[in-house]
Amino acid sequence: QVQLVESGGGLVQAGGSLRLSCASSTRTFSLYDMGWFRQGPGKEREFVARVSRGGGSTTSYADSVKGRFSISRDNAKNTVYLQMDGLKPEDTAVYYCNAALNWRDYWGQGTQVTVSS
């Protein structure tokens, strides 16, 4: 089983920045597509960003975060990151790390991000 542990969440003011980290237990980390999802109060879980397996040269983002968030991975550290700049109150949510390989999906327990006005 793949364990995913998110960290880096916290409370920031609008316009601030945070960098989330997701550490993986798997020794085959580079084989997984990695992504970030979030779930705000009273909302369903939604896609935020993804980075492709291997070198992570291919990324994609939700329209709501495009230009503000950046996903990256460090396979040597078995870690994926989400750099969040220009944070807005609507970014407030629990952020979840996702690892996907074929039809297998793994999830972390989430880290809280709160953005105040």
Contacts in CASP RR format, 6 or more apart in sequence:
PFRMAT RR
TARGET T0000
AUTHOR 0000-0000-0000
METHOD contacts of the structure
MODEL  1
QVQLVESGGGLVQAGGSLRLSCASSTRTFSLYDMGWFRQGPGKEREFVAR
VSRGGGSTTSYADSVKGRFSISRDNAKNTVYLQMDGLKPEDTAVYYCNAA
LNWRDYWGQGTQVTVSS
1 106 0 8 1.000
2 24 0 8 1.000
2 25 0 8 1.000
2 26 0 8 1.000
2 32 0 8 1.000
2 99 0 8 1.000
2 106 0 8 1.000
3 24 0 8 1.000
3 25 0 8 1.000
3 26 0 8 1.000
3 106 0 8 1.000
3 108 0 8 1.000
4 22 0 8 1.000
4 23 0 8 1.000
4 24 0 8 1.000
4 25 0 8 1.000
4 97 0 8 1.000
4 98 0 8 1.000
4 99 0 8 1.000
4 106 0 8 1.000
4 107 0 8 1.000
4 108 0 8 1.000
5 22 0 8 1.000
5 23 0 8 1.000
5 97 0 8 1.000
5 108 0 8 1.000
5 109 0 8 1.000
6 20 0 8 1.000
6 21 0 8 1.000
6 22 0 8 1.000
6 95 0 8 1.000
6 96 0 8 1.000
6 97 0 8 1.000
6 108 0 8 1.000
6 109 0 8 1.000
6 110 0 8 1.000
6 111 0 8 1.000
7 20 0 8 1.000
7 21 0 8 1.000
7 22 0 8 1.000
7 23 0 8 1.000
7 111 0 8 1.000
8 18 0 8 1.000
8 19 0 8 1.000
8 20 0 8 1.000
8 21 0 8 1.000
8 111 0 8 1.000
9 18 0 8 1.000
9 20 0 8 1.000
9 95 0 8 1.000
9 111 0 8 1.000
9 112 0 8 1.000
9 113 0 8 1.000
10 18 0 8 1.000
10 111 0 8 1.000
10 112 0 8 1.000
10 113 0 8 1.000
10 114 0 8 1.000
11 114 0 8 1.000
11 115 0 8 1.000
11 116 0 8 1.000
12 18 0 8 1.000
12 87 0 8 1.000
12 113 0 8 1.000
12 114 0 8 1.000
12 115 0 8 1.000
12 116 0 8 1.000
13 115 0 8 1.000
13 116 0 8 1.000
13 117 0 8 1.000
14 86 0 8 1.000
14 87 0 8 1.000
14 88 0 8 1.000
14 89 0 8 1.000
14 115 0 8 1.000
14 116 0 8 1.000
14 117 0 8 1.000
15 85 0 8 1.000
15 86 0 8 1.000
15 87 0 8 1.000
15 88 0 8 1.000
15 115 0 8 1.000
16 85 0 8 1.000
16 86 0 8 1.000
16 87 0 8 1.000
16 115 0 8 1.000
17 83 0 8 1.000
17 84 0 8 1.000
17 85 0 8 1.000
17 86 0 8 1.000
17 87 0 8 1.000
18 84 0 8 1.000
18 87 0 8 1.000
18 113 0 8 1.000
19 81 0 8 1.000
19 82 0 8 1.000
19 83 0 8 1.000
19 84 0 8 1.000
20 36 0 8 1.000
20 81 0 8 1.000
20 82 0 8 1.000
20 84 0 8 1.000
20 95 0 8 1.000
20 97 0 8 1.000
20 111 0 8 1.000
20 113 0 8 1.000
21 79 0 8 1.000
21 80 0 8 1.000
21 81 0 8 1.000
22 34 0 8 1.000
22 36 0 8 1.000
22 79 0 8 1.000
22 80 0 8 1.000
22 81 0 8 1.000
22 82 0 8 1.000
22 97 0 8 1.000
22 108 0 8 1.000
23 77 0 8 1.000
23 78 0 8 1.000
23 79 0 8 1.000
24 32 0 8 1.000
24 78 0 8 1.000
24 79 0 8 1.000
24 80 0 8 1.000
24 99 0 8 1.000
25 78 0 8 1.000
26 32 0 8 1.000
26 78 0 8 1.000
26 99 0 8 1.000
27 78 0 8 1.000
28 101 0 8 1.000
29 75 0 8 1.000
29 78 0 8 1.000
29 99 0 8 1.000
30 53 0 8 1.000
30 54 0 8 1.000
30 55 0 8 1.000
30 75 0 8 1.000
31 53 0 8 1.000
31 54 0 8 1.000
31 101 0 8 1.000
32 53 0 8 1.000
32 99 0 8 1.000
32 100 0 8 1.000
32 101 0 8 1.000
33 50 0 8 1.000
33 51 0 8 1.000
33 52 0 8 1.000
33 53 0 8 1.000
33 99 0 8 1.000
33 100 0 8 1.000
33 101 0 8 1.000
34 50 0 8 1.000
34 51 0 8 1.000
34 53 0 8 1.000
34 71 0 8 1.000
34 73 0 8 1.000
34 80 0 8 1.000
34 97 0 8 1.000
34 98 0 8 1.000
34 99 0 8 1.000
34 100 0 8 1.000
35 48 0 8 1.000
35 49 0 8 1.000
35 50 0 8 1.000
35 51 0 8 1.000
35 71 0 8 1.000
35 80 0 8 1.000
35 97 0 8 1.000
35 98 0 8 1.000
35 99 0 8 1.000
35 100 0 8 1.000
36 48 0 8 1.000
36 49 0 8 1.000
36 50 0 8 1.000
36 71 0 8 1.000
36 80 0 8 1.000
36 82 0 8 1.000
36 95 0 8 1.000
36 96 0 8 1.000
36 97 0 8 1.000
36 98 0 8 1.000
37 45 0 8 1.000
37 46 0 8 1.000
37 47 0 8 1.000
37 48 0 8 1.000
37 95 0 8 1.000
37 96 0 8 1.000
37 98 0 8 1.000
38 45 0 8 1.000
38 46 0 8 1.000
38 48 0 8 1.000
38 91 0 8 1.000
38 93 0 8 1.000
38 94 0 8 1.000
38 95 0 8 1.000
38 96 0 8 1.000
38 113 0 8 1.000
39 45 0 8 1.000
39 46 0 8 1.000
39 93 0 8 1.000
39 94 0 8 1.000
39 96 0 8 1.000
40 92 0 8 1.000
40 93 0 8 1.000
40 94 0 8 1.000
41 92 0 8 1.000
41 93 0 8 1.000
43 93 0 8 1.000
45 96 0 8 1.000
46 62 0 8 1.000
47 62 0 8 1.000
48 61 0 8 1.000
48 62 0 8 1.000
48 65 0 8 1.000
48 69 0 8 1.000
48 82 0 8 1.000
48 95 0 8 1.000
49 59 0 8 1.000
49 60 0 8 1.000
49 61 0 8 1.000
49 62 0 8 1.000
49 65 0 8 1.000
49 69 0 8 1.000
49 70 0 8 1.000
49 71 0 8 1.000
49 82 0 8 1.000
50 59 0 8 1.000
50 60 0 8 1.000
50 71 0 8 1.000
51 58 0 8 1.000
51 59 0 8 1.000
51 71 0 8 1.000
51 72 0 8 1.000
51 73 0 8 1.000
51 80 0 8 1.000
52 58 0 8 1.000
52 59 0 8 1.000
53 101 0 8 1.000
54 73 0 8 1.000
54 75 0 8 1.000
55 73 0 8 1.000
55 75 0 8 1.000
56 72 0 8 1.000
56 73 0 8 1.000
59 70 0 8 1.000
59 71 0 8 1.000
61 67 0 8 1.000
61 69 0 8 1.000
61 71 0 8 1.000
64 90 0 8 1.000
65 84 0 8 1.000
65 91 0 8 1.000
68 84 0 8 1.000
68 85 0 8 1.000
68 86 0 8 1.000
68 87 0 8 1.000
69 82 0 8 1.000
69 83 0 8 1.000
69 84 0 8 1.000
69 85 0 8 1.000
70 82 0 8 1.000
70 83 0 8 1.000
70 85 0 8 1.000
71 80 0 8 1.000
71 81 0 8 1.000
71 82 0 8 1.000
71 83 0 8 1.000
72 80 0 8 1.000
72 81 0 8 1.000
72 83 0 8 1.000
73 79 0 8 1.000
73 80 0 8 1.000
73 81 0 8 1.000
74 80 0 8 1.000
74 81 0 8 1.000
80 97 0 8 1.000
82 95 0 8 1.000
84 91 0 8 1.000
84 113 0 8 1.000
87 113 0 8 1.000
87 115 0 8 1.000
88 115 0 8 1.000
89 115 0 8 1.000
89 116 0 8 1.000
89 117 0 8 1.000
90 115 0 8 1.000
91 113 0 8 1.000
91 115 0 8 1.000
92 113 0 8 1.000
92 114 0 8 1.000
92 115 0 8 1.000
93 113 0 8 1.000
94 110 0 8 1.000
94 111 0 8 1.000
94 112 0 8 1.000
94 113 0 8 1.000
95 110 0 8 1.000
95 111 0 8 1.000
95 112 0 8 1.000
95 113 0 8 1.000
96 107 0 8 1.000
96 108 0 8 1.000
96 109 0 8 1.000
96 110 0 8 1.000
97 107 0 8 1.000
97 108 0 8 1.000
97 110 0 8 1.000
98 105 0 8 1.000
98 106 0 8 1.000
98 107 0 8 1.000
98 108 0 8 1.000
99 105 0 8 1.000
99 106 0 8 1.000
99 107 0 8 1.000
100 106 0 8 1.000
END
